[in-house]
């Protein structure tokens, strides 16, 4: 199991799927409590999602998740950002998933 250090806690990396089939990443504390959802499922207002590969994830690295990109990249879970996609007032990093869900 992959572990990530985030906000001073050692967290287990868990994977799920969004309704559109994209990979979701969650961080869960050792005691089973959820720490954070590390990804976002990008959609635009007109319902057209940005093109993403099956091995790509959109990382939520703002607000309460500030530092998530660095934590996941440092643990070898994701690559450095391949590109950024605008979403509201932020730009979301799109990264390659380096571990198998």
C-alpha positions as CSV (number, residue, x, y, z in Angstrom):
1,X,0.0,0.0,0.0
2,X,1.3,3.5,-0.8
3,X,1.6,6.0,2.0
4,X,1.8,9.8,1.7
5,X,2.8,12.4,4.4
6,X,0.2,15.2,4.3
7,X,-0.4,17.9,6.9
8,X,1.9,16.1,9.3
9,X,0.0,12.8,9.1
10,X,1.0,9.5,7.5
11,X,-1.9,8.6,5.1
12,X,-2.7,5.5,3.1
13,X,-3.6,6.1,-0.6
14,X,-6.9,4.7,-1.7
15,X,-8.3,4.7,-5.2
16,X,-11.9,4.9,-6.5
17,X,-13.6,5.9,-9.7
18,X,-15.8,8.9,-10.5
19,X,-19.1,8.2,-12.4
20,X,-17.3,9.0,-15.7
21,X,-14.6,6.4,-15.1
22,X,-11.8,8.7,-14.1
23,X,-9.6,7.7,-11.2
24,X,-10.2,9.3,-7.8
25,X,-7.5,9.4,-5.1
26,X,-8.3,9.6,-1.4
27,X,-6.0,9.9,1.6
28,X,-7.0,7.9,4.7
29,X,-5.3,8.2,8.1
30,X,-4.0,5.1,9.8
31,X,-7.0,5.1,12.2
32,X,-9.3,4.8,9.1
33,X,-10.5,8.5,9.2
34,X,-10.5,10.2,5.8
35,X,-7.9,13.0,5.5
36,X,-8.6,14.4,2.0
37,X,-9.8,13.7,-1.5
38,X,-6.7,14.4,-3.5
39,X,-8.3,14.7,-6.9
40,X,-11.1,16.6,-8.6
41,X,-13.4,15.4,-11.4
42,X,-13.2,18.2,-14.0
43,X,-16.2,19.2,-16.0
44,X,-16.9,22.5,-17.7
45,X,-20.2,24.4,-17.6
46,X,-21.3,23.1,-20.9
47,X,-20.8,19.5,-19.8
48,X,-17.7,18.8,-21.9
49,X,-14.9,17.4,-19.8
50,X,-11.2,18.3,-20.7
51,X,-9.5,15.5,-22.5
52,X,-7.5,13.3,-20.1
53,X,-5.8,9.9,-20.6
54,X,-6.8,6.9,-18.6
55,X,-3.6,7.2,-16.6
56,X,-4.0,10.9,-15.8
57,X,-5.5,12.5,-12.7
58,X,-6.5,16.1,-11.8
59,X,-5.0,17.0,-8.4
60,X,-6.7,19.4,-6.0
61,X,-3.8,21.5,-4.8
62,X,-5.6,24.5,-3.4
63,X,-7.6,25.6,-0.3
64,X,-7.5,22.8,2.3
65,X,-5.5,20.7,-0.1
66,X,-2.6,23.1,-0.5
67,X,0.5,21.0,-0.7
68,X,-1.2,17.9,-2.1
69,X,0.7,18.0,-5.4
70,X,4.0,18.0,-3.6
71,X,3.0,15.3,-1.2
72,X,1.8,12.9,-3.9
73,X,4.7,13.6,-6.3
74,X,7.2,13.2,-3.5
75,X,5.8,9.8,-2.6
76,X,6.0,8.6,-6.2
77,X,2.2,8.3,-6.6
78,X,2.0,10.9,-9.5
79,X,4.3,12.5,-12.0
80,X,5.1,16.2,-12.1
81,X,2.3,18.1,-13.8
82,X,2.0,17.4,-17.5
83,X,-0.2,20.5,-18.0
84,X,-2.7,22.7,-16.1
85,X,-6.4,23.1,-16.8
86,X,-8.4,26.2,-15.8
87,X,-11.3,25.6,-13.4
88,X,-13.1,28.5,-11.8
89,X,-10.4,30.7,-10.2
90,X,-7.7,28.1,-10.1
91,X,-5.6,26.0,-12.5
92,X,-5.7,22.3,-11.9
93,X,-2.5,20.3,-12.4
94,X,-3.0,17.2,-14.6
95,X,-0.5,14.5,-13.7
96,X,0.3,10.9,-14.7
97,X,-0.6,8.2,-12.2
98,X,2.6,6.3,-11.5
99,X,1.1,3.5,-9.3
100,X,-1.7,1.0,-10.1
101,X,-5.1,1.7,-8.5
